[in-house]
């Protein structure tokens, strides 16, 4: 008796530049999946060697939700060979939907291309790309941001291939800035809806209605949103921003982990991070703050810093992501912050 073939699992890709709200959006997707009684799986990719965002997601995942992580590299390049194995682990749990959260420097097209590999093409089906962006600094990253033009092209491509564009951090946005941003986004993608919001607060019901309406067997109906054709096979030498070094990091986009030696003064840390703009693209980690109890999640992007009190975290660290960062200099100034705090106590 021939075994009945299971229908391919829909895959939703969460894309967007560093610090634009991807993980917050992923958390909302997981909540919405639970509301629709869907078992969801997550493949999360982080550039750093230490998991920060994954811990946030793990803390909120329900019993029927599962996750695989790819750390210390980008899914497009150094982690490309591990994608199929991670996806097969998720598929073994027979989820109803798979969410893939990319790093901020990944091109979604290349991930779609991976889904057509022989081991996966009959088991999964690309469904939707959701792209988040930072309303304050998107125009800077795509115009005057001259550090790495290849990275700028990737940021633009994240918008061009999106099925839904989610513009975060819109509080206090002036109409003139909004008009300029809309003009730029429409130039790059005139077919997809653009949603202005904060903290990825968006109505996701349309995404899940398209998933829940899919038949349990046989062919899927056409998704609600437009599907972008997969990219041409990726050649590593066409992705200069991801060139690997012998140490396993990137030649330009690099990560560094700073150890925490005690409580830190929040204002002095923020001043230190801002001093390396625009080379420092992202910083995130768990830190104790002088004068306050407990542990805090610190997130920095585009000269903006957010602090959130976190429960049940014992190990502390700060992960930096940037381009051509003077790592030794930053480490020395980092240690100096703790020496200054110690002498003042």
C-alpha positions, 0 to 999 in steps of 0.5 A: 500500500502506497503511503499517502504523501503529506502536503508541504508545510508553509514557510513564513520568512521574517526579514529585516535589518538589524534592530528593526523588530524581527524578534518582536514580530516573531513573538506575535506570529507565535501567539497568533499561531496558537490562537489559530490552533496551529503547531508552529516551528521556528528556525532562528539564525543569529550572527553571534556565538551567544544566543540572545533573541532565541532566549526571548523566544524560548521563554514564551514558546508553548508546548506545541512550539519547537525551535532550532537555532543557527548561531555564529554565522549567516544562513546565506553563507557560513550556515548554509550547509546546516539549513537542511539538517535543521529544517528536517529536524523541525519537519520531523515534528510535523508542524503546521507552519514554519517561521524562519527568522533571518539575521539582519544581513541576510537576503530572503531570496537566497533562503527561498532558493534553499527551500527548493533543494531536493531534500526539502522541495516536496516537504515545504512550501514558501508562503510569505516574506514579512520584512521589518524596518526602522523608520528612523534609520532606513533612509540613512542605511540606503542612501548616505550609509557608505560603510558597505554598499553591498550591505545597503543592497541587501537592505534594499532587497529585503524590502523589494521582495517583501509581501508585507512591509512593517515600518517600526518605531513610528512614534513621533514621526513627522509627516514630512519624514513619513512621505519621504520614507513612503516614496522610497519604499514605493520605489523599491516595492510598489505591490506590497502593503506598507504598515506603520506601527511600533513594536511590530503591532500588526494585524496578522490574521490575513497571513494565518487565514491564508494558511488555515484555508490550505487543504489538508491534502493535495495542492495548496491554494494560491497564497494571499500575497504575491510570491517572488520567484526564487533567486538565482543560485547563490555564489559566495563571491557575489556576497562580499559583506559575508566573506569569511575569515579563518576565525569564522567571522565576516571580513566586514560584518563582524560580531564580538562578545563582551564579558560582564564583570558587575553592574554597569552605569546605563548612561555611560554604556549608551554613550560608549555605544553611540561613539561608534555609530555608524560602524556599530550596527547592533548591540544586545545582551543581559546586564545588571544596572547600577542602582537597580535590582535584577537583570536587564535586556539591553538592545541598541540599534541606530543610536537608540537604546532600550532597557527591559527588566528580565526575570530568571537570567543568571549569565550576563554578556553583551554582543556587538555586531558591526562593520570594521569595528575597532574591537580591541579599543572597544574592549578596553573602553568596556573594561574601563567602565567597570573600573570607573564604577568600582572606584566610585563605590 
